[in-house]
Amino acid sequence: MKSALNLKLGADPGASHGEDAMSYAEAKEIALLRQELRACLNRADREAAARALDRLAQMAGNDNELVAEARRWALRFAS
């Protein structure tokens, strides 16, 4: 029963589910990009936001959640 629960919830960090784990450096860079995007939003700086969004989109790759996040950020700067 425990192994089924781990598989369902993804609680077993040692199990491979066909996804690449994000490294600490990648997670840190994404966090810094989010901070930069928030700062750009506060400053209404679309040029800097475009650079940060480009980098976030590159980092997202095939990660659907990050791709969706990048799209949401882009919508904030579109208006």
Secondary structure, DSSP 8 states (H G I E B T S, - for coil): -HHHHHHHHT--TTS--S-----HHHHHHHHHHHHHHHHHHHHT-HHHHHHHHHHHHHHHTT-HHHHHHHHHHHHHHH-
